[in-house]
Amino acid sequence: MDYMDTILPRDKPLSILELNCGTGEDAVYFAKKGHNVVATDLSDEMIRVVKQKIGEYRLEDKITAFSMDIRDILNVDFGVKFDLIFSNFGGLNCLSAQDLGTLSNNLAPLMDKGGRLIAVIMPKNCLWENFYFTAKFEWGKVFRRNTNKMLPVNVGTHDIPTWYFSPEEIRAIFSGDFRKIGQKPIGFTVPPSYMEPFFRNKGKALNVLGNMENSLNRISGLASFSDHFLIDFILK
């Protein structure tokens, strides 16, 4: 959100399409800043939670939420051109490279000239994950992300089909319709969420790691080795 705040105008409401919105935290964030958000997710349960938050924060005039499969996006009449299309924390990792290429072609007609596409994606290499599985002697998982194949990733009670991509692969996939204008690491020094039990009582260590993150996240090359990376495109 620090990055998003640097590009979101304060004097003009944007039309924002959020893909794989999850529980709607980002949609609420954008709406509270005055922007108009269409929040979509494949999960009906996630959309139910989003709608609860819309009511709780009285954002009915700012957020529209409904369930949608990204692959069916051309079948939806949004009735508006978007200034920004946004997907956070690995939402696009649920698509194969071929599906992402199709998505790129499908998103371009939905956007106004100069529109931005910003996504947070899980890369093929994560140093924290390498260290974590090495420490557990789970050698087969140390470099589990570094593959072009689909991997089932457990989320709650479900296994989610997941693909991992390097920043360069994502740039290439979207290069037909979009031009990359920025990228940054997310979670290079801050540990992944599944390590929360280990760090639960280590507040000082987390503060140090957080300060390091704030310093190092300006180095775009570290995006290839972090838990996630943010990549920023502009419509050609």
N, C-alpha and C positions, 0 to 999 in steps of 0.2 A: 504494500500500500504506500510505502514511502516513495517508491518509483512511480506509482500511478499518480500520486499527488503532484509530481513534477510536470505531468502532461495534461491533467484534467483542468480545463478552464474554469475560472471562478465566476465569470460573468456570462456564461452561456451554457444552458443545459444540453447535454449530449444525449443522443439516442444510443443505448448500449444493449447489445445482445450478449447474454452470458450462456455459454455452453457448458453442460455438466456443472450446474450451479451448486450441487450438494444441498446443504441445509440453508443456503441463502445468505450467509454472512457477508459475502462480497456485494451481493445485490443490495442489501440493506445499507452497506457502507456508501455505495454509489448514490443510492436514492436519498440518503440523508444529506448529501452534498448538492442535491437539487437535480440530479440526472434522472432520465427516464429509462427504466430497465425492463427488458424482456428476459426473464430467467427461465431456462429450460434444463431438464434433466430426464434421463431415461427412467429413473425410479419414481413411481407414484408416491412412495413413502417420503422421499426427499421433498417432492413438491408439496406434500401435505404439511411438512414442517415449515417450508418457505411461506406457505399461505398463513400459517399460524403467526409467523413473525410479521408478515405484512399487516395483519390485524392488530397485533400487539403494538407495533410502532406507528400505526395509522398511516401507512404508506400506500393505501389502495390507489391513489392517483399517480403513483410513481413507479410501481412494480406490477407487471403482469407475469404470472407464473403458470406454466403448464408442462406436462410430460411430453417429451419428444425424443426420438432416436435421431442422432446426428445424421445418420445415413438417409433419413427421410426429409431433410431440411428443405428440399425443393418443393415438397408437397404442402408447405406451410405458407399461407399468405400473411406476412407480418404487417403489411399495410404501411410500412415506413422504411426508409433507407437508414442504415446504421452508420454512426460516426466511429464507433468502437465495437469490436467483437472481442470478447475476453473469455479465457478458460484458465482456471487456476488448479494448481496442485495435481497435475497428472491426468486431468480429464481427457486430454487427447491421446494419452498412452493406451486408451482402450481401443484405438483404431490401428489397423495395419498401415504400412507405408502406402499401399495401394489405396486404401480408404482415405488416408490423409490427402493424397493427391487429388482424389475426387472431391474431397471437402474443400480444398483450395479453390477449385474451379467453381464450386457451388456457392462459396462465400462471396466471391468478388462481385457478382451482380446484386448482392444485398446491401452493398456499401456505397456511401457517397464518395466522391472523388477526394483523395487524400485521407481516406479512412484508415484507421489503425487496427491491426490484429495483434493482440498480445496474449501470449500463452505461457503458462508455467508447466514445464515438462520434466519427466524423470530421465536422466541421461543413462548411457550404457555403463558408465563407471562412477562409483561413489566410494570415496576413500573411507568414510565412516563405515560403510557396509563391509568393505574389504577387511578393515581392522576387527569389526565385530565378529564376523564369522571365522576369522583366523583365530581370535581369542577363544572361540568355542570349539575349535578344531573341526569345524564343519567345512572341510576343504572344498567340497563340491558346490558350495554356495558362495564362495569368496568372490568369484567373478560371474555370478549367475546372470547378471544383467547384460553382460557383454555377448549378446547373441542377436541374430536377426529373427529368431523363432519366437512364437508366442509362448509366454509363460503364464500359468494360472497363479494369481496372487490372491491370497485369502484376505477378504475384507468382511469382518463380522462373521456371518454364517455362510458367505458365498465366496466362490472362487471366481475372480474377475479375469477374463482374458486380457493380457497386458503385453505390450511391445515397448522396447526401450530404444531411444534414438539419441545420437550425438547432436550437438548444436548444428554441425555442418550438414548432417543428414536432413534435419528439419529445414534449414535454409534452402537446400537443394529441392526438397519436395514442394515448397511453397514459392519457388523462384519464378514460376511461370506467371503468377498473378501479383506477387508481392515482392517488395525489396526490403531486406533486413536493414534496420537502422540502429539496433542495439541488442545487447544481451548482457546478462549478469548472473553470477552464481547465487543460489539460495540454499542455505544449509551446507556450506563448505566447512565451517568450524562448529556450528550449532548441530548437535546430534539429531538424528531422525527420531520421529515420535515413538517408535517401538523401543527406544532406549530410555524412555521416560522413567520407568521403575528404577533403573540404576542411578539416574541423576536426581531423583525426587528429593533427596536430602542433601544435595550438593549445590546449594544456591550460589556459593562463591565461585565455584568452578564454572557454573553456567553463565554467571556475569562476565567472567573473563572471556569465555568462548563467545559470548554475545558481542563484547567489545571488539574482539578480533574479527568477527563476522562483519561488523559495521565498517571496519577498515579494509578488509580484503574483498568485499563484494564489489568494489570498483574495478577489480581486475577481471576483465571479461573472459580471459583464457581459463579461469578456474571453473567456469560453467561446465566444463566437460568432466569434472571430478567431484561435483557437489551432489547433494541428495536430490535437488531439483535445479533447474535453471529457468530464468525468464528470458524470452526472446520476443523482440518487438519488430513488427513489420508495418510498412505503409503500402497502401494499394498503389500499384503502378498506374 
